[in-house]
Amino acid sequence: MLSTLAIAIQQDKEILTFYGWWQFAVCLFAFLSLFAIWWHIGKKQNDFGQVWLALSVLCWSISGITEVYFNQESTFNSLLLEGSRSILSLTNSLFILLALPWFRFIPKSIEPLIKSKHWKFIVGLPFLFSILPTISKMISGRTIAIISELDVYYAVLTLAFLGYVLWESFAKRRLKILAWLSVVCIIITLVAQFYKLTDASVNLNLFSSIFKTCLIMIFFALALSWVKELSENILPKPEFIKLSFEKDKSNGRRHKSVILQGISGNDKRRIQLTPTIFSLLYKFAENKKSPRDGWLEIKPKNFDGSRKIYDINDYNEIKRLLFTLLDGLFGKGNWTREHHLNPLKEILFEMSEKRERKIRLAIPSENITL
């Protein structure tokens, strides 16, 4: 009976040692890969979100080598092992939460909270309140039941925010399958967190290896979707863009569209416009094709002291034109001011150097078909 028990204990130690080496090696490789993506791309963009995600994966790697160390000790200290796991789990969650403000697409309902300058305190204080009792438990060997699994509660909070932001990130980039896969991944991770409250150690390691692998793959999918977005949003010079207009009638209604070619590769993108916006863009194109200089003059703000008729009554007309084009190119709500609106405005239009409130299309006249 004693020998059977000794064999079972030895087998458990071997399983935990194998799991520890696996976690150390796989998570270390994932950390280096995510950090390399940031080094080559994110560093130039001054985007540190990838760094925080990479550091969160590094916590898992350190946790793996910690498992190996404690399982090879002759005097096995389960209290120190559990405490080390909790501290690294809490740190992993903290790094993920610190990465969220760097995400490009954040749900509007929680964006003011995540983008707040107080976000570090919002996530940092619960981290401190969770880690201090854990350290106390490791030193004294005593703990209160309600705080014995604070890393689980903190992880649940992290997963709630992470799942919501991941869904928005993939959905806004029109990657619906990845959005649903991220939901599945978050659900698996939540189940694993709640499973920590049980005593089934081997099954817990199985859950842990599954959800960590899934989350790492989601992080890489997120990085690749970010790279995909950057590659698609590298807008060409005006001379590579072609613009043409189209009117058709279907179902008894007239439709007015514009066809842009060259914005995303060599694809032609047909964008349906309202009559007002169509007329404005057509006026820009017509002036550019005319023998004149092609400039349109914008009416000064709050200026009613002249009978002069201006080409454009309000600068907001140009903004509405740009918004409509962006909705047609990237999907409604799937673009941002910094990465889409401002670059598109710069390549489509040019302003008078003398600041005369004059504007014209930057696309060469030979690339415009009326």
Order of alpha helices (4+ residues) and beta strands (2+ residues): alpha-alpha-alpha-alpha-alpha-alpha-alpha-alpha-beta-beta-beta-alpha-beta-alpha-alpha-beta-beta-beta
